Amino acid sequence: MANIALGGSASHVSGETTRVARLQKFKSWDALFSGLTRSAAIAVLVLLGGVVVSLIVGSRLAFQTFGLSFLTREVWNPVTDQYGALAPIYGTLVTSLIAMVIAVPVGLGIAIFLTELCPYRLRRPIGIAIELLAGIPSIIYGIWGLFVFAPFLQQYVQPALITVFGPIPVLNMVFAGPPYGIGIFTAGIILGVMVLPFVSSISRDVFETVPPVLKEAAYGIGCTTREVVTNVVIPHSRTAIVGGVMLGLGRALGETMAVTFVIGNAHKISASILSPGTTISASIANEFTEAVGDIYTSSLIALGLILFVITFIVLAIARLLLMRINNRASA
Amino acid sequence: MIVSVFPPARRRSNSIFLALCMGAALFGLVFLVLILISLLYNGIAGLSPAVFMEMTPPPGSAGGLLNAIYGSVVMTVIGVVIGTPIGMLAGTYMAEYGRYSKLSSVVRFLNDILLSAPSIIIGLFVYEILVAPMGHFSALAGAVALAIIVIPIVTRTTEDMLMLVPGPLREAATAMGLPRAHVITKVAYKAARAGLITGVLLAVARVSGETAPLLFTALNNQFFSSDLTGPMSSLPTVIFQFALSPYKDWQSLAWTGALLITATVLLLSIMARALGATRTPK
């Protein structure tokens, strides 16, 4: 290419040299730009690696002091410098579980509504409105949860739950009073609303890729809409739905500010989900700047490492499942 | 009607199912509307010129959010200025030079994980690498934490948008003898411009509401400060501090700040959507 350009029309020697110089410049700029993009891509890897390494280094002291029992101890006492991660881990898992119990059926319902029921003209606006729920910053959920939602739950919903489940053996432990308003239950519901858009938008996207022929065939043999959805649409998009759910779960596990406002920050494990608790991220957000002493700080960083490992696994599974869908779609 | 052909049991289960789906959509919309209404109801009362002209007050006296707004803008701008070029270059590598390379698929996978990683972990990371060695909290550390959140967002959208640029455009440019760097910067970037701007807008929207990574990097500051090496106030951290305080006037300022942030973020994401929609009609 360069030779043709050179041999073509260069008549003057001076013209030739500027042309050579210019091509040289082109070439070095190309090499430079290619190198730059490559190093930026590697920088993303280094960044993630750096996060892992810094968390491991920061948490070493805690794991050296408490060993692996750090994971299974419930105690959290800054006065005697005794720390264990069990209560925050428990809170993280339970709030996320409540969130998914809400977000999965509701998110799927929204996706079905948007693809099968909604008048065509309203699909886009309603879809965007639901996605805006994901755009609202988490601190807004926090302040709203603390001042509006928690008092509402405390006054109306929680007393009702306590009365209804009171006579039922196991459930009366789970829904035991008093109604604080804030606590694991409230945090779980708010998390559920926050991750709703993740489940619904991914489900909607895969529902739209179900071949119309399949649905038409099912309608043709006399299926109702419900039967088409549960027997054709959902089985066809199962993998991607699980991927979307895992993505939402990843978000719910690591969500910080909304939870910090409404969880109550109590380092204890209670049988009742109406009582205050804590999560990994809420403990870090609340205590990190006030943590005095290396072992306290290190314990909080160790909590961060545990959270990172859990979310990494969940998100990796989500991506692998969603990747399989993309490959199948493009193949 | 065709529906009436179905036996009653199937018809009933179908209508219950459809009603539940409609209820689900209603559930989501009700939460959105409730949140927006309480923001307007609680936030608009405190909205006055003083909010933009005065500092955050001590409890019991009047004041505004000027230092917090300034800090948020400064850290967001620095974060985006640091994060955008790195993200764009990384995205460019994955879509152009290394589209089929092993490195790209690894980076793509890990970038997607970084995209959804808990932001509080980013805060811990920046604390470890910047705040602890420097010995004090700083606005710069806050901006770096925000940049780390910007990078995966911009990387992802850049790659997606460049992938949408048709190959023949690149081939035509290459056939004219342009080197690859020129093909990318002069042709592919131009064709994908709207999408690239969308990515940056989304990143700004996401970052301007972030609180967790700022808590122990930029910390907070009761006073106006333009010193990048010292602690700096920001809207989200002020909301956090004021909302959890027992003082009524602080809480009302927190609501006003929340209204400002939400309005900004929603405006940005709607703009990004409109811009994205003009180029890629769906």
Interface residues (C-beta under 8 A of the other chain):
Chain A: M1 A5 F26 K27 W29 D30 L32 F33 S34 L36 T37 R38 S39 A40 A41 I42 A43 V44 L45 L47 L48 G50 V51 S54 L55 V57 G58 P105 V106 G107 L108 G109 I110 I112 F113 L114 E116 L117 C118 I126 I128 A129 I130 L132 L133 G135 I136 P137 S138 I139 I140 Y141 G142 I143 W144 L146 F147 V148 V193 L196 P197 S200 G222 T224 T225 R226 E227 V229 L247 G250 R251 L253 G254 E255 T256 M257 T260 F261 S281 I284 A285 F288 T289 L300 I301 G304 L307 F308 T311 F312 L315 A316 R319 M323
Chain B: V3 V5 F6 R10 R11 S13 N14 F17 L18 L20 C21 M22 G23 A24 A25 F27 G28 L29 F31 L32 L34 I35 S38 L39 N42 P85 I86 G87 M88 L89 A90 T92 Y93 M94 E96 Y97 G98 L103 S104 V106 V107 F109 L110 N111 D112 I113 L114 S116 A117 P118 S119 I120 I121 I122 L124 F125 Y127 E128 I129 I148 I151 P152 T155 G177 P179 R180 A181 H182 I184 T185 A205 S208 G209 E210 T211 A212 L215 F216 L219 P236 I239 F240 A243 L244 Q251 A254 W255 A258 I261 T262 V265 L266 S269 R273
